[in-house]
Amino acid sequence: MAVHTVRTGDNLWAISQQYGVSISTITESNGLQSAKLTPGLALYIPVNDEPIRVYRVKAGDNLAQIASRFNTTVQAILARNPSVTPARLVIGQTLVIPSPIKLSLETLGFIVPYNREAFLAGLPAISQQLTYLAIAAFAFTEEGYAYVELNDTGITARSRQLGIIPLLMVRNYRNGNFDAELAGTVLGNPAYRRNLIASLSTLARQRGYGGVSIDIEFIPPARRNDFNLFLRDLKVELGTLILQVNVHAKTEDIPTNRIIGAYDYRTIGSIADLTAVMTIDYGYPGGPPDPISPVWWLAQVIRYSITQINPRKLLIAMALYGYDKDAGTNATRALSVLNAQNQAITLGVPIQFNTAAQSPFYRYLAEAAEHVVWFEDIRSYIQKINQIDLYGLRGTTLWQLSLQAPQLWAYLKQNTTIIK
């Protein structure tokens, strides 16, 4: 695996010759529309070398033990970490390790099935890189009755044929927004909670789902304990079916906060089979131009989360999108990471890279207004996957699968083992 950052004067033929990889492979792996490139563009080059793992040194470690663990040699580790002194390993330092032992992880992709036929047509191409598929086709009434909002016909059956576990995803989403009042009304009423639990269990079993994915956002903080009770009783009702819960990211517990206050990580983590922390939208729609998920923030969220949730039950989120923002008004347009990349190429603007955030961005002018586009690319995805490896997490969630991200799929296929 290699990453090539385009410089002025580069062309696909020269890059192909440099790495011994065909132009068609480079084009396909990166979703390029033509031979045109732009400076700063990061290209994923699927060369046939060993995957890279990351490891944090612990007390008592030595290089021979670490080399044995990763089925490599001390010499190979030293070659990738030239500043390391073998006799003086520092506890907490991170080593980059070439290893034939690929990172094993689970992936959970989300889909809102507005265009069911197109999604089903494209699913086989990414199916081997998916463990779970959460289908956001369900909502609930003010009395707590879950119902089918979008057509999920055929998705569960096709998922199972492809070896993917389908999850029924329910949201408090109506009229284009997450509805805090709806969440509070249902969670705060024991009878309505029972309605929601019974209807979710029935729908999941009737429609062939392997479990339920909960995405109830902006829960009023006063309903924190009620949310815990709901999850506890729902898991009992589901039995062997999977309960997966999505929670907003935080670096500390602030029980009164309107966004994160209702999420009791420790209790949720003890109840749910899988807890996914939404480590996305650090730079949020309508806010100032910022990275989608800067790696320094991601690491802070992970470090807090693993004090509350078993790392082997914890997933972090990765975005398949970017935000194009008017720098003056913060008006925001979402676009896939592929479209964000290709927009820069089409406009002929250089892509910059923020090293602290480990995130790409670029600027352009449209009708005299400056726009700033933050998105994800192969470099930022690798940094996030390295965090999964470093902290021993269960895996990642991907929002959402209708958005094209060929670099990520190519990397996962070549460098990881997806648990099925």
C-alpha positions as CSV (number, residue, x, y, z in Angstrom):
1,M,0.0,0.0,0.0
2,A,1.3,3.5,-0.9
3,V,-0.1,7.0,-0.8
4,H,1.1,9.4,-3.5
5,T,0.5,13.1,-3.0
6,V,0.4,14.8,-6.4
7,R,2.9,17.5,-7.1
8,T,2.9,20.0,-9.9
9,G,3.9,18.3,-13.1
10,D,2.8,14.8,-12.1
11,N,0.8,12.7,-14.5
12,L,-0.9,9.3,-14.2
13,W,1.6,7.6,-16.6
14,A,4.6,8.7,-14.5
15,I,2.9,7.7,-11.2
16,S,2.0,4.3,-12.8
17,Q,5.6,3.7,-13.8
18,Q,6.9,4.8,-10.3
19,Y,4.8,2.3,-8.4
20,G,4.4,-0.5,-11.0
21,V,0.6,-0.2,-10.9
22,S,-1.6,0.2,-14.0
23,I,-3.2,3.5,-14.8
24,S,-6.6,1.8,-14.8
25,T,-6.0,0.4,-11.3
26,I,-5.1,3.9,-10.0
27,T,-8.1,5.4,-11.7
28,E,-10.5,2.9,-10.3
29,S,-9.1,2.9,-6.8
30,N,-9.4,6.7,-6.6
31,G,-12.6,7.3,-8.6
32,L,-10.9,9.6,-11.1
33,Q,-13.0,10.9,-13.9
34,S,-10.1,11.6,-16.3
35,A,-6.4,11.8,-16.4
36,K,-6.5,15.3,-14.9
37,L,-4.9,15.8,-11.5
38,T,-4.4,18.7,-9.1
39,P,-1.5,19.4,-6.7
40,G,-2.1,18.1,-3.2
41,L,-4.4,15.3,-4.3
42,A,-3.8,12.1,-2.4
43,L,-3.9,8.9,-4.5
44,Y,-4.2,5.5,-3.0
45,I,-1.8,3.1,-4.8
46,P,-2.6,-0.6,-4.1
47,V,1.0,-1.9,-4.4
48,N,1.6,-5.4,-3.1
49,D,3.4,-4.9,0.1
50,E,2.7,-5.8,3.7
51,P,-0.1,-3.9,5.6
52,I,1.0,-1.4,8.2
53,R,-0.1,-1.9,11.8
54,V,0.4,0.5,14.8
55,Y,1.3,-0.4,18.3
56,R,1.7,1.5,21.5
57,V,4.6,0.4,23.7
58,K,3.7,-1.0,27.1
59,A,5.7,-1.6,30.3
60,G,7.9,-4.7,29.8
61,D,7.8,-4.7,26.0
62,N,10.9,-5.4,23.9
63,L,11.3,-5.3,20.2
64,A,11.7,-9.1,19.8
65,Q,8.4,-9.7,21.6
66,I,6.7,-7.1,19.5
67,A,8.1,-8.5,16.3
68,S,6.9,-12.0,17.2
69,R,3.4,-10.7,18.0
70,F,3.2,-9.2,14.5
71,N,5.1,-12.0,12.7
72,T,7.8,-9.6,11.5
73,T,11.4,-8.9,12.4
74,V,13.2,-6.4,14.6
75,Q,15.0,-5.1,11.5
76,A,11.7,-4.4,9.7
77,I,10.4,-2.5,12.7
78,L,13.6,-0.4,13.0
79,A,13.5,0.3,9.3
80,R,10.1,1.9,9.7
81,N,10.9,3.6,13.0
82,P,14.5,5.0,12.6
83,S,14.3,7.1,15.7
84,V,13.7,4.1,18.0
85,T,16.6,2.9,20.1
86,P,16.1,-0.9,20.7
87,A,17.4,-0.8,24.3
88,R,15.4,2.2,25.2
89,L,11.8,1.7,24.3
90,V,9.6,4.5,25.7
91,I,6.3,3.5,27.3
92,G,3.5,5.1,25.3
93,Q,5.4,5.6,22.1
94,T,3.7,4.5,18.9
95,L,5.5,2.1,16.6
96,V,4.6,1.7,12.9
97,I,4.9,-2.0,12.0
98,P,4.8,-3.8,8.7
99,S,3.0,-7.1,9.3
100,P,1.4,-9.9,7.3
101,I,-1.2,-10.0,10.1
102,K,-4.0,-7.7,8.9
103,L,-6.1,-5.6,11.3
104,S,-9.4,-7.5,12.0
105,L,-12.4,-5.2,12.5
106,E,-16.1,-5.0,12.1
107,T,-17.8,-2.4,9.9
108,L,-21.3,-1.1,10.1
109,G,-22.7,0.8,7.1
110,F,-25.8,2.9,7.2
111,I,-28.2,3.4,4.4
112,V,-31.3,5.6,4.1
113,P,-33.1,3.8,1.3
114,Y,-34.4,6.7,-0.8
115,N,-33.2,4.9,-3.9
116,R,-33.5,1.3,-3.0
117,E,-32.8,-0.1,-6.5
118,A,-29.6,1.8,-7.0
119,F,-28.3,0.8,-3.6
120,L,-29.1,-2.9,-4.2
121,A,-27.3,-2.8,-7.5
122,G,-24.1,-1.4,-5.9
123,L,-24.1,-3.4,-2.7
124,P,-22.3,-6.5,-4.0
125,A,-19.2,-4.5,-4.8
126,I,-18.7,-3.5,-1.2
127,S,-20.4,-6.4,0.5
128,Q,-17.1,-8.1,1.6
129,Q,-16.1,-5.0,3.5
130,L,-19.3,-4.9,5.5
131,T,-20.2,-6.8,8.7
132,Y,-23.5,-5.1,9.4
133,L,-26.0,-2.9,7.4
134,A,-28.2,-0.6,9.4
135,I,-31.3,0.4,7.3
136,A,-32.7,3.7,8.3
137,A,-36.2,3.1,7.2
138,F,-38.1,3.3,10.5
139,A,-39.6,6.0,12.7
140,F,-42.1,6.0,15.6
141,T,-45.2,7.9,16.6
142,E,-45.9,10.0,19.7
143,E,-47.4,7.0,21.4
144,G,-44.2,5.0,20.7
145,Y,-45.4,2.7,17.8
146,A,-42.5,2.0,15.4
147,Y,-43.5,2.0,11.7
148,V,-42.0,1.6,8.3
149,E,-41.2,5.0,6.8
150,L,-39.2,4.0,3.7
151,N,-39.3,1.0,1.5
152,D,-36.8,-1.7,2.7
153,T,-38.2,-4.5,0.5
154,G,-35.5,-6.9,-0.6
155,I,-32.6,-5.2,1.3
156,T,-32.6,-7.6,4.3
157,A,-32.8,-10.7,2.1
158,R,-30.0,-9.5,-0.2
159,S,-27.8,-8.5,2.7
160,R,-28.1,-12.0,4.2
161,Q,-27.2,-13.5,0.8
162,L,-24.1,-11.4,0.8
163,G,-23.1,-12.3,4.3
164,I,-24.1,-9.0,5.9
165,I,-26.2,-8.8,9.1
166,P,-29.1,-6.4,8.5
167,L,-30.1,-4.1,11.4
168,L,-33.5,-2.3,11.7
169,M,-32.5,1.4,12.3
170,V,-35.1,3.6,14.0
171,R,-34.8,7.3,14.4
172,N,-36.7,10.2,16.0
173,Y,-36.4,12.0,12.6
174,R,-39.4,13.9,11.2
175,N,-39.9,16.9,9.1
176,G,-36.2,16.9,8.1
177,N,-34.8,17.1,11.7
178,F,-34.2,15.0,14.8
179,D,-37.2,15.7,17.1
180,A,-36.2,16.2,20.7
181,E,-39.8,16.6,21.8
182,L,-40.8,13.3,20.2
183,A,-37.9,11.5,22.0
184,G,-38.8,13.0,25.3
185,T,-42.5,12.3,25.1
186,V,-42.0,8.6,24.3
187,L,-39.0,7.9,26.6
188,G,-40.7,9.7,29.5
189,N,-43.8,7.6,29.4
190,P,-43.5,3.9,30.5
191,A,-46.5,2.8,28.4
192,Y,-45.1,4.5,25.3
193,R,-41.7,3.0,25.9
194,R,-43.3,-0.5,26.1
195,N,-45.1,0.3,22.8
196,L,-41.8,1.2,21.1
197,I,-40.0,-1.9,22.5
198,A,-42.8,-4.3,21.5
199,S,-43.2,-2.8,18.0
200,L,-39.5,-2.7,17.3
201,S,-39.1,-6.4,18.3
202,T,-42.1,-7.4,16.2
203,L,-40.9,-5.5,13.1
204,A,-37.4,-6.8,13.4
205,R,-38.5,-10.4,13.5
206,Q,-41.2,-10.1,10.9
207,R,-39.0,-8.4,8.4
208,G,-35.9,-10.6,8.8
209,Y,-33.5,-8.3,10.7
210,G,-30.7,-9.5,12.8
211,G,-31.1,-6.8,15.3
212,V,-32.0,-3.2,16.0
213,S,-29.9,0.0,15.6
214,I,-31.0,2.9,17.8
215,D,-30.4,6.4,16.6
216,I,-32.4,8.7,18.9
217,E,-30.7,12.1,19.0
218,F,-31.1,15.3,21.0
219,I,-32.8,13.4,23.8
220,P,-33.8,15.9,26.6
221,P,-31.2,15.4,29.4
222,A,-34.0,14.9,31.9
223,R,-34.8,11.6,30.0
224,R,-31.3,10.2,30.6
225,N,-32.4,7.5,33.0
226,D,-35.5,6.8,31.0
227,F,-33.3,6.1,27.9
228,N,-31.3,3.7,30.0
229,L,-34.5,1.9,31.1
230,F,-35.7,1.8,27.5
231,L,-32.4,0.2,26.3
232,R,-32.3,-2.3,29.1
233,D,-35.9,-3.5,28.5
234,L,-35.4,-3.5,24.7
235,K,-32.3,-5.8,25.0
236,V,-34.3,-8.2,27.2
237,E,-37.1,-8.2,24.5
238,L,-34.7,-8.7,21.7
239,G,-33.0,-11.7,23.3
240,T,-30.4,-13.0,20.9
241,L,-31.0,-10.2,18.3
242,I,-28.3,-7.5,18.3
243,L,-28.8,-4.2,20.0
244,Q,-26.6,-1.5,18.5
245,V,-26.8,2.1,19.9
246,N,-25.5,5.3,18.3
247,V,-24.4,8.1,20.6
248,H,-23.1,11.6,20.1
249,A,-19.3,12.0,20.7
250,K,-18.0,13.6,23.9
251,T,-14.8,13.9,25.8
252,E,-16.4,14.2,29.3
253,D,-19.8,13.6,30.8
254,I,-22.0,16.7,31.0
255,P,-25.4,15.4,32.0
256,T,-27.2,18.7,31.5
257,N,-25.9,19.3,27.9
258,R,-28.8,19.2,25.4
259,I,-26.8,17.2,22.8
260,I,-24.8,14.7,24.9
261,G,-26.3,14.9,28.3
262,A,-28.8,12.0,27.9
263,Y,-26.1,9.6,26.9
264,D,-24.8,7.6,29.9
265,Y,-21.9,5.9,28.2
266,R,-21.2,3.5,31.0
267,T,-24.7,2.2,31.3
268,I,-25.4,2.2,27.5
269,G,-22.1,0.3,26.9
270,S,-23.1,-2.3,29.5
271,I,-26.5,-2.9,27.9
272,A,-25.9,-2.7,24.2
273,D,-24.0,-5.4,22.1
274,L,-22.4,-2.6,20.1
275,T,-22.1,1.1,20.9
276,A,-21.1,3.5,18.1
277,V,-19.8,6.9,19.0
278,M,-20.5,9.5,16.3
279,T,-17.0,10.9,15.8
280,I,-18.2,13.0,12.9
281,D,-19.4,16.5,12.4
282,Y,-16.8,18.3,14.5
283,G,-17.2,20.7,11.6
284,Y,-21.0,20.8,11.5
285,P,-23.6,22.1,8.9
286,G,-24.1,25.8,9.5
287,G,-21.0,26.2,11.6
288,P,-17.6,27.6,10.6
289,P,-15.4,25.7,8.2
290,D,-13.7,23.0,10.2
291,P,-12.6,19.4,9.7
292,I,-15.3,16.7,9.7
293,S,-13.3,14.7,12.2
294,P,-9.9,15.9,13.2
295,V,-7.7,13.1,14.5
296,W,-6.7,14.9,17.7
297,W,-10.4,15.2,18.6
298,L,-11.1,11.7,17.6
299,A,-8.3,10.5,19.9
300,Q,-9.7,12.5,22.8
301,V,-13.2,11.0,22.3
302,I,-11.8,7.5,22.1
303,R,-9.7,8.0,25.3
304,Y,-12.8,9.1,27.2
305,S,-15.1,6.5,25.7
306,I,-12.9,3.5,26.6
307,T,-13.0,4.5,30.3
308,Q,-16.8,4.0,30.1
309,I,-17.3,1.3,27.4
310,N,-15.4,-2.0,26.7
311,P,-13.3,-1.3,23.6
312,R,-14.3,-4.6,22.1
313,K,-17.9,-3.3,22.1
314,L,-17.0,0.1,20.8
315,L,-17.2,1.5,17.2
316,I,-16.1,4.9,16.0
317,A,-17.7,6.7,13.0
318,M,-16.1,7.6,9.8
319,A,-17.8,10.0,7.3
320,L,-18.2,9.3,3.6
321,Y,-18.9,12.9,3.0
322,G,-17.5,16.4,3.1
323,Y,-18.9,19.9,3.6
324,D,-18.6,22.7,1.1
325,K,-19.2,26.0,3.1
326,D,-19.5,29.6,2.1
327,A,-16.8,31.2,4.2
328,G,-18.9,34.3,4.8
329,T,-22.3,32.9,5.6
330,N,-21.4,29.3,6.6
331,A,-24.1,28.1,4.3
332,T,-23.3,24.4,3.9
333,R,-23.6,21.9,1.1
334,A,-22.9,18.2,1.8
335,L,-21.2,16.1,-0.9
336,S,-19.6,12.7,-1.0
337,V,-15.8,12.4,-0.4
338,L,-15.4,11.4,-4.1
339,N,-17.4,14.4,-5.3
340,A,-15.4,16.7,-3.0
341,Q,-12.1,15.3,-4.4
342,N,-13.2,15.5,-8.0
343,Q,-14.6,19.0,-7.6
344,A,-11.1,20.2,-6.6
345,I,-9.7,18.5,-9.7
346,T,-12.4,20.0,-12.0
347,L,-11.8,23.5,-10.5
348,G,-8.0,23.1,-10.7
349,V,-7.5,24.2,-7.2
350,P,-4.8,22.7,-5.0
351,I,-5.8,20.5,-2.1
352,Q,-4.1,21.4,1.2
353,F,-3.6,19.1,4.2
354,N,-3.9,20.1,7.9
355,T,-1.3,18.0,9.7
356,A,-2.8,18.6,13.2
357,A,-6.2,17.5,12.1
358,Q,-4.8,15.0,9.5
359,S,-7.6,16.2,7.2
360,P,-7.7,17.6,3.6
361,F,-9.3,20.8,2.5
362,Y,-9.3,23.4,-0.3
363,R,-10.6,26.8,-1.2
364,Y,-12.3,28.2,-4.3
365,L,-14.3,31.2,-5.4
366,A,-17.9,31.0,-6.7
367,E,-19.6,34.3,-7.7
368,A,-17.1,36.2,-5.7
369,A,-17.8,34.2,-2.5
370,E,-15.0,32.2,-1.0
371,H,-15.8,28.5,-0.3
372,V,-13.9,26.2,2.0
373,V,-14.3,22.4,1.5
374,W,-13.3,20.0,4.2
375,F,-13.5,16.3,3.5
376,E,-11.9,12.9,4.1
377,D,-9.3,11.2,1.8
378,I,-7.1,8.1,2.0
379,R,-4.7,9.9,4.4
380,S,-7.3,10.8,6.9
381,Y,-9.0,7.4,6.7
382,I,-5.7,5.6,7.4
383,Q,-5.2,7.8,10.5
384,K,-8.7,6.9,11.8
385,I,-8.2,3.2,11.1
386,N,-4.9,3.4,12.9
387,Q,-6.8,4.7,16.0
388,I,-9.0,1.6,15.9
389,D,-5.8,-0.6,15.8
390,L,-4.1,1.4,18.5
391,Y,-6.9,1.3,21.0
392,G,-8.2,-2.2,20.2
393,L,-11.7,-1.1,19.2
394,R,-14.4,-3.3,17.7
395,G,-14.5,-1.4,14.4
396,T,-16.2,1.5,12.6
397,T,-19.5,2.8,11.3
398,L,-19.8,4.5,7.9
399,W,-22.3,7.2,7.2
400,Q,-23.7,6.6,4.7
401,L,-23.4,4.1,1.9
402,S,-25.1,6.0,-0.9
403,L,-22.0,8.3,-0.9
404,Q,-19.1,7.1,-2.9
405,A,-15.7,6.6,-1.2
406,P,-13.6,4.3,-3.5
407,Q,-10.3,5.0,-1.7
408,L,-11.7,3.7,1.6
409,W,-13.2,0.6,0.1
410,A,-10.0,-0.2,-1.8
411,Y,-7.9,0.3,1.4
412,L,-10.2,-1.9,3.5
413,K,-10.1,-4.7,0.9
414,Q,-6.4,-4.8,0.7
415,N,-5.2,-4.0,4.2
416,T,-7.8,-5.3,6.7
417,T,-9.7,-8.4,7.5
418,I,-13.4,-7.6,7.9
419,I,-15.1,-9.9,10.4
420,K,-18.2,-11.6,9.1
